[in-house]
């Protein structure tokens, strides 16, 4: 068996505390406080100040191996960072916390970044083959407030794009009621992960609003614009972004046909194949779309987590299929030629807080390590894409 890049002395003990008060970062007094929230603690996760310190420390310790840059700013003026490692021709873009109540990916990214920047022979070989760009906290405003959506109002969107005056607010904008324990009536915001468009040069037009989940987004939020700009810059530099991975959380689910609780779900499918009748509206992207490669990447993750035997690490399911979500980063980037992988980790913070944090973070690390290693050594291309269809489905109820 080949040596794994990311080894574990033992499975981390589960944390018993649960999720958070709102955090206030230095210099972010403009953040609006949440007036209604859950009671769980998330002190074990990474807040914005800790992220800044960790990234700069990793960069300094790497002695030039890691480059940390500010790629853009959030609606509230917080820096959105990238961390780049490697000089290879194969390009991976991995992002986390586009939803601020989905936090395990940020911790996993920092752990992987440390491993990838060390002086081991394998790390050096991987860096020679790959260029990996991490966006560890895509939506820092939401992360600081421990909520799903950003902190942008519709009036701010119209101010940025005057051509939208008189248009109906986009369907992914929430300015009323409580959702996931957060009061958006007092603190409105957009679901940033519905603000993407397959045309990376798209300019918002009033006639495209309010839109719908099966229609493209608009790049009206600064967070989505930043991700798009990073993606485009990598396209310009390398010609293609080979792999895009988006790290998310979901609710509490079960492996179909069992009573086993899902640790994480995977997916390679976010829009119908442009070469099929179902995906005919995306026909212009048919030459770019590579569903087989996306499936191979997902199989690599699944096989890695199954290799740990009869444990919670093997409780991996297939996320809902048959989706048509071109407004997601995954859907838009898949149509632009990237192999795509969705991680949906068990339990958002309003459900679990930091409970099971150690195991969940390690599951993400191990899954990401499988992608990194298999793309670097080429083994991912030998996997049978059809094995993707054998991954068990997700169920909302246990089967006894």
C-alpha positions as CSV (number, residue, x, y, z in Angstrom):
1,X,0.0,0.0,0.0
2,X,1.3,3.4,-0.9
3,X,2.2,5.8,1.9
4,X,-0.6,8.3,2.6
5,X,0.2,12.0,2.7
6,X,-2.1,12.6,5.6
7,X,-1.7,10.1,8.3
8,X,-3.5,9.8,11.6
9,X,-2.2,8.6,14.9
10,X,-5.7,7.8,16.0
11,X,-9.3,9.0,15.6
12,X,-9.7,12.3,17.4
13,X,-12.1,12.2,20.4
14,X,-15.5,13.7,19.8
15,X,-16.1,17.1,21.2
16,X,-19.0,17.4,23.6
17,X,-19.6,21.1,23.5
18,X,-22.1,22.5,21.0
19,X,-22.3,25.8,18.8
20,X,-21.8,29.6,19.1
21,X,-22.4,33.1,20.1
22,X,-21.6,35.6,17.3
23,X,-17.9,36.5,17.0
24,X,-16.7,40.0,16.5
25,X,-13.4,40.3,14.5
26,X,-11.0,43.1,15.0
27,X,-12.0,46.0,12.8
28,X,-15.4,44.6,11.9
29,X,-17.7,46.7,14.0
30,X,-19.9,47.2,11.0
31,X,-21.0,43.5,11.3
32,X,-24.7,43.5,12.4
33,X,-25.3,41.3,15.5
34,X,-27.7,38.4,15.2
35,X,-30.7,39.0,17.5
36,X,-31.9,35.4,17.3
37,X,-29.5,32.5,17.2
38,X,-28.8,29.0,18.6
39,X,-27.2,28.4,21.9
40,X,-24.4,25.9,20.9
41,X,-20.7,26.7,21.1
42,X,-18.4,26.6,18.1
43,X,-15.2,27.8,19.9
44,X,-13.4,24.7,18.5
45,X,-13.8,26.0,14.9
46,X,-11.7,28.7,13.3
47,X,-12.9,32.3,13.4
48,X,-11.8,35.1,11.1
49,X,-8.9,36.4,13.3
50,X,-7.6,32.8,13.8
51,X,-7.8,32.2,10.1
52,X,-5.6,35.3,9.4
53,X,-3.0,34.3,12.0
54,X,-2.9,30.6,10.9
55,X,-2.5,31.5,7.2
56,X,0.3,34.0,7.8
57,X,2.0,31.5,10.2
58,X,1.8,28.7,7.6
59,X,3.1,31.0,5.0
60,X,6.1,32.1,7.1
61,X,6.9,28.6,8.2
62,X,6.8,27.3,4.6
63,X,9.7,29.6,3.5
64,X,8.1,30.5,0.2
65,X,6.3,27.2,-0.5
66,X,2.9,28.7,0.4
67,X,1.7,32.1,-1.0
68,X,-1.2,33.7,0.9
69,X,-3.0,36.5,-0.9
70,X,-6.1,38.7,-0.5
71,X,-8.3,37.9,-3.4
72,X,-11.1,40.3,-2.6
73,X,-13.3,41.7,0.2
74,X,-16.7,40.6,1.6
75,X,-19.7,42.8,1.7
76,X,-18.6,44.0,5.1
77,X,-15.0,44.6,4.0
78,X,-13.3,41.5,5.4
79,X,-10.5,40.1,3.3
80,X,-11.2,36.9,1.4
81,X,-7.9,34.9,1.3
82,X,-6.4,32.4,-1.1
83,X,-3.5,30.1,-0.1
84,X,-1.5,28.6,-3.0
85,X,0.8,25.7,-2.9
86,X,2.6,23.8,-5.7
87,X,3.9,24.6,-9.1
88,X,2.5,21.8,-11.2
89,X,0.4,22.0,-14.4
90,X,-2.7,20.3,-12.9
91,X,-4.8,22.9,-11.1
92,X,-7.1,22.3,-8.1
93,X,-9.4,25.0,-6.5
94,X,-10.8,24.0,-3.2
95,X,-13.1,26.4,-1.2
96,X,-14.9,26.3,2.1
97,X,-17.5,28.3,4.1
98,X,-19.4,29.8,1.3
99,X,-22.1,29.2,3.9
100,X,-20.8,30.5,7.3
101,X,-22.6,27.8,9.4
102,X,-20.6,25.0,7.6
103,X,-17.2,25.1,9.2
104,X,-15.3,21.8,9.1
105,X,-13.8,22.5,5.7
106,X,-11.9,25.5,7.0
107,X,-10.2,23.5,9.7
108,X,-9.4,20.6,7.2
109,X,-8.0,23.0,4.7
110,X,-5.5,24.5,7.2
111,X,-4.5,21.0,8.3
112,X,-3.9,20.0,4.6
113,X,-2.0,23.2,3.8
114,X,0.4,22.4,6.6
115,X,1.0,18.9,5.4
116,X,1.4,19.9,1.7
117,X,4.0,22.6,2.7
118,X,6.3,20.3,4.6
119,X,9.6,18.9,3.4
120,X,8.6,15.2,2.9
121,X,9.4,13.5,-0.4
122,X,5.7,12.9,-1.1
123,X,4.7,16.5,-0.5
124,X,7.5,17.7,-2.8
125,X,6.4,15.3,-5.5
126,X,2.8,16.5,-5.2
127,X,3.8,20.1,-5.4
128,X,5.7,19.3,-8.6
129,X,2.6,17.9,-10.2
130,X,-0.1,20.2,-8.8
131,X,-1.0,23.8,-8.2
132,X,-3.6,23.9,-5.4
133,X,-5.4,27.1,-4.5
134,X,-7.4,27.0,-1.3
135,X,-10.1,29.5,-0.4
136,X,-10.6,28.6,3.2
137,X,-13.3,31.1,4.2
138,X,-15.2,32.2,1.2
139,X,-17.9,34.1,3.1
140,X,-16.2,35.6,6.2
141,X,-19.2,37.8,7.1
142,X,-21.4,34.8,7.4
143,X,-18.7,32.8,9.2
144,X,-18.4,35.5,11.9
145,X,-22.1,35.6,12.4
146,X,-22.4,31.8,12.1
147,X,-25.2,32.0,9.5
148,X,-25.8,30.7,6.0
149,X,-26.1,33.9,4.0
150,X,-24.0,36.9,3.5
151,X,-24.7,40.4,4.9
152,X,-25.6,42.2,1.7
153,X,-29.0,44.0,1.2
154,X,-30.9,44.3,-2.0
155,X,-30.5,48.0,-2.0
156,X,-26.7,47.6,-1.9
157,X,-27.0,45.3,-4.9
158,X,-29.0,47.9,-6.8
159,X,-26.4,50.6,-5.8
160,X,-23.7,48.4,-7.3
161,X,-25.8,47.6,-10.4
162,X,-28.1,50.5,-11.1
163,X,-29.6,48.7,-14.1
164,X,-31.4,46.5,-11.5
165,X,-33.5,49.4,-10.2
166,X,-37.1,48.3,-10.3
167,X,-36.3,44.6,-10.7
168,X,-37.7,42.1,-8.3
169,X,-35.1,41.0,-5.6
170,X,-33.4,37.7,-6.5
171,X,-35.0,34.5,-5.3
172,X,-32.0,33.7,-3.1
173,X,-32.3,36.9,-1.1
174,X,-33.9,36.7,2.3
175,X,-35.1,39.7,4.3
176,X,-37.8,38.2,6.4
177,X,-38.3,35.6,9.1
178,X,-35.9,33.2,10.8
179,X,-34.0,30.5,8.9
180,X,-31.6,28.1,10.5
181,X,-32.0,29.9,13.8
182,X,-30.9,33.2,12.3
183,X,-33.1,36.3,12.0
184,X,-32.9,37.5,8.4
185,X,-35.8,39.9,8.9
186,X,-33.4,42.1,10.9
187,X,-30.2,41.1,9.0
188,X,-31.0,40.3,5.3
189,X,-28.6,38.5,3.0
190,X,-28.0,36.4,-0.1
191,X,-27.3,32.8,-0.4
192,X,-23.9,33.3,-2.2
193,X,-23.9,29.7,-3.5
194,X,-26.8,30.6,-5.9
195,X,-25.1,33.7,-7.3
196,X,-22.9,32.0,-10.0
197,X,-23.3,31.9,-13.7
198,X,-21.8,29.5,-16.3
199,X,-20.9,32.6,-18.4
200,X,-18.1,33.9,-16.2
201,X,-18.3,37.3,-18.0
202,X,-22.0,37.7,-17.4
203,X,-23.2,41.2,-16.4
204,X,-26.5,41.4,-14.4
205,X,-29.6,42.3,-16.4
206,X,-32.9,43.3,-14.9
207,X,-34.9,40.8,-17.0
208,X,-33.0,37.9,-15.4
209,X,-34.5,38.6,-12.0
210,X,-35.8,37.2,-9.7
211,X,-34.6,33.9,-11.3
212,X,-35.0,30.5,-9.8
213,X,-33.0,27.6,-8.5
214,X,-32.8,25.9,-11.9
215,X,-31.6,29.1,-13.6
216,X,-28.1,30.8,-13.4
217,X,-27.2,33.4,-10.9
218,X,-25.8,36.9,-11.5
219,X,-22.4,37.5,-9.7
220,X,-24.0,40.4,-7.7
221,X,-22.4,39.4,-4.4
222,X,-18.7,40.3,-3.8
223,X,-18.1,36.9,-2.4
224,X,-19.2,35.1,-5.6
225,X,-17.4,37.7,-7.7
226,X,-14.2,36.9,-5.8
227,X,-14.5,33.1,-6.3
228,X,-15.2,33.8,-10.0
229,X,-12.2,36.1,-10.3
230,X,-9.9,33.5,-8.8
231,X,-11.3,30.8,-11.1
232,X,-10.9,33.0,-14.2
233,X,-7.3,34.0,-13.2
234,X,-6.4,30.3,-13.0
235,X,-8.0,29.7,-16.4
236,X,-5.9,32.5,-17.8
237,X,-2.8,31.2,-16.3
238,X,-3.2,27.5,-16.9
239,X,-5.9,27.2,-19.6
240,X,-8.2,25.2,-17.3
241,X,-9.0,24.5,-13.7
242,X,-8.8,20.7,-13.6
243,X,-10.6,20.2,-10.3
244,X,-13.0,22.2,-8.2
245,X,-14.1,21.0,-4.7
246,X,-16.7,22.8,-2.6
247,X,-16.9,21.9,1.1
248,X,-20.4,22.1,2.6
249,X,-22.6,20.7,5.4
250,X,-26.1,19.3,5.4
251,X,-28.7,18.0,7.8
252,X,-28.8,14.6,9.6
253,X,-29.3,11.7,7.2
254,X,-28.9,8.0,6.9
255,X,-27.3,5.5,4.4
256,X,-30.1,4.3,2.3
257,X,-31.4,0.9,3.5
258,X,-29.6,1.1,6.8
259,X,-29.8,2.8,10.2
260,X,-26.2,4.1,9.8
261,X,-25.9,7.9,10.1
262,X,-24.3,9.6,7.2
263,X,-20.9,11.1,8.0
264,X,-20.7,12.9,4.6
265,X,-22.3,12.8,1.2
266,X,-20.6,13.3,-2.2
267,X,-21.8,14.4,-5.6
268,X,-20.5,14.9,-9.1
269,X,-23.8,16.0,-10.6
270,X,-25.2,19.6,-10.4
271,X,-26.5,20.2,-13.9
272,X,-27.8,17.7,-16.6
273,X,-25.2,16.6,-19.1
274,X,-25.1,19.2,-21.9
275,X,-24.7,16.5,-24.5
276,X,-28.1,15.0,-23.5
277,X,-31.6,16.2,-24.2
278,X,-32.1,17.0,-20.5
279,X,-29.2,19.3,-20.7
280,X,-29.8,20.8,-24.1
281,X,-30.0,24.4,-22.7
282,X,-26.3,24.0,-21.8
283,X,-25.3,22.7,-25.2
284,X,-22.7,25.5,-25.7
285,X,-20.7,24.0,-22.8
286,X,-20.9,20.4,-24.0
287,X,-17.2,20.3,-25.2
288,X,-16.0,21.4,-21.7
289,X,-18.2,19.2,-19.5
290,X,-16.5,16.1,-18.2
291,X,-18.9,14.1,-16.0
292,X,-16.8,11.0,-16.2
293,X,-13.8,12.8,-14.6
294,X,-16.1,14.2,-11.9
295,X,-17.3,10.7,-11.2
296,X,-13.8,9.4,-11.0
297,X,-12.8,12.1,-8.4
298,X,-15.8,11.2,-6.3
299,X,-15.0,7.5,-6.5
300,X,-11.5,8.2,-5.3
301,X,-12.9,9.9,-2.2
302,X,-15.4,7.1,-1.6
303,X,-12.8,4.4,-1.9
304,X,-10.4,6.2,0.4
305,X,-13.0,6.5,3.2
306,X,-14.2,2.9,2.7
307,X,-10.6,1.8,3.2
308,X,-10.9,2.5,6.9
309,X,-13.1,-0.5,7.4
310,X,-16.1,-0.8,9.7
311,X,-16.1,2.8,11.0
312,X,-18.0,6.0,10.8
313,X,-15.5,7.1,8.1
314,X,-17.1,4.7,5.8
315,X,-20.6,6.1,6.2
316,X,-20.6,7.9,2.9
317,X,-23.6,8.4,0.7
318,X,-24.5,9.9,-2.7
319,X,-26.1,13.4,-2.4
320,X,-29.4,14.0,-4.2
321,X,-29.0,13.4,-8.0
322,X,-30.8,14.7,-11.0
323,X,-30.1,18.3,-10.0
324,X,-30.2,21.4,-12.2
325,X,-28.4,24.1,-10.3
326,X,-26.4,26.3,-12.7
327,X,-26.3,29.1,-10.1
328,X,-24.1,27.1,-7.8
329,X,-20.3,27.3,-8.0
330,X,-20.2,23.6,-8.7
331,X,-22.7,23.8,-11.5
332,X,-21.1,26.8,-13.2
333,X,-17.5,25.5,-12.9
334,X,-18.5,22.0,-14.1
335,X,-19.9,23.6,-17.3
336,X,-16.5,25.4,-17.6
337,X,-14.6,22.2,-17.7
338,X,-13.7,21.4,-14.1
339,X,-14.0,18.0,-12.6
340,X,-16.2,18.7,-9.5
341,X,-16.7,17.2,-6.1
342,X,-19.3,18.2,-3.5
343,X,-18.6,17.4,0.2
344,X,-21.8,17.6,2.4
345,X,-20.7,16.9,6.0
346,X,-23.1,15.8,8.7
347,X,-24.8,18.6,10.6
348,X,-24.7,22.4,10.3
349,X,-23.7,24.4,13.4
350,X,-27.3,25.3,14.4
351,X,-28.0,21.5,14.6
352,X,-24.8,20.1,16.2
353,X,-22.4,22.9,16.9
354,X,-18.9,21.5,17.2
355,X,-20.2,18.0,18.2
356,X,-18.2,15.3,16.3
357,X,-15.9,18.0,15.0
358,X,-12.8,15.9,15.2
359,X,-14.1,13.0,13.2
360,X,-15.9,15.2,10.7
361,X,-12.8,17.3,10.0
362,X,-10.7,14.2,9.6
363,X,-13.2,12.7,7.1
364,X,-12.9,15.9,5.0
365,X,-9.1,15.7,5.3
366,X,-9.0,12.1,4.2
367,X,-11.3,12.7,1.3
368,X,-9.4,15.7,0.1
369,X,-6.1,13.8,0.4
370,X,-7.5,11.1,-1.9
371,X,-8.2,13.8,-4.5
372,X,-4.8,15.4,-4.2
373,X,-2.9,12.2,-4.2
374,X,-4.8,10.5,-7.0
375,X,-4.7,13.5,-9.3
376,X,-1.0,14.0,-8.6
377,X,0.0,10.3,-9.4
378,X,-2.6,9.9,-12.1
379,X,-4.4,7.0,-10.5
380,X,-7.7,8.8,-10.5
381,X,-7.8,8.5,-14.3
382,X,-7.7,4.7,-14.0
383,X,-10.9,4.5,-11.9
384,X,-14.2,3.3,-13.5
385,X,-16.6,6.2,-13.5
386,X,-19.5,3.8,-13.4
387,X,-18.5,2.8,-9.8
388,X,-20.0,6.2,-8.8
389,X,-23.4,4.7,-9.4
390,X,-22.8,2.1,-6.7
391,X,-22.3,4.6,-3.9
392,X,-25.4,4.2,-1.7
393,X,-28.0,6.9,-1.7
394,X,-29.0,9.2,1.1
395,X,-32.1,8.6,3.1
396,X,-33.9,11.0,5.5
397,X,-35.0,8.0,7.6
398,X,-33.3,5.0,9.1
399,X,-34.2,1.5,8.0
400,X,-34.2,-1.0,10.9
